[in-house]
Each structure stands twice: as C-alpha cells, then as structure tokens.
Amino acid sequence: MKLRGVIFDIDGTLTSTNELIFASFNHITEKYLGKTFTPEEIVSLFGPTEDQILKDMCGDNFETAKKEYYDFYSRNHHMADLYPGIKDILIYLKKNNILASIYTGKGQKAAVIT
C-alpha cells in the first residue's frame, strides 16, 4: 500500500510552540487582567482560536489586546522551533510526491506566523 498523503497538526507535532503560546497569553493577561496563568490553565483554554480566547478574556479591550498578542507572538517566535527530524520528513514527502497538509485548531493569523 503506497502512502498518498499525510496530515500534520502544527502545535506539538511539527513545531514546539507551547513556551511561545504560554508567554504570549501571559503577556496579555498580566497587562489586562493583572495576573498570569500556569501552563495547565492556558492549555485548559485551548479549543477556541486565540481570537475567541482573547475576546472572552479582554472584553472591550479585545482589539488592542489582539494586536498586542500577535505582535508579541511574532516578535518572540524564536521561542518556537521545528521538532528534530520534521524538516527531513517534509523533504522526503515532497521528493516522493506524497501530499502533505496541515490541520490546526490555531487561528489563521497565528498559524501563518508559525
């Protein structure tokens, strides 16, 4: 049986982004809510996109908080990296004409940055 395609998730599969995600949310929550969250508390928020989480948290400050979140996320993306071996896997798939796609629960803006 020949492999025809592979679907990857971004966070935790292709990239190690948890540290960046935690820092980005805490950058906003510290400023707008006066507190920070543990990694477990932030993970418990996952499901909705970053935009929805920020809207629920920041209410009237949503638009400003959203801009600041993505600015921070983009400026600090050096905190994230591909997992070892992922680049080689992707090169192999391309050389062998195996389709590769990404599915993610992350919002479009954060996914494009990553």
Phi, psi and omega in degrees: 000123180272134177289127181258336182192161179224138175246126180250149166270158179275294186287124176084355177239299177275319186233152175261093187245358186304314181302318179294316180298314180298315180296321181295313179296318181291331174301318181282314184294326177295317181289315188263337181244352179072022179206165175242164182243150174288160175306320180297320178294321179292316178301324180295342178277342184300149184138289172289162177291167177305319181301315182293319178299314180295321178297316179295322183282318193257350176050243183296339179269010187306308185299316179292316180298320179298314179299315181294323178300308183290328174298313179297314181302316181289313181298330186252019183295348174299343178287344181252155179203162173292146173292151178304136177089345183296316181300317179297321178297314180296320177297316178301313180301315181296314180299331183259015178052040176261125182297140176231136178219168181236136172234134181211152174270355180289151177291162184300316184298313179294323179296319179294320178298313181292000000 
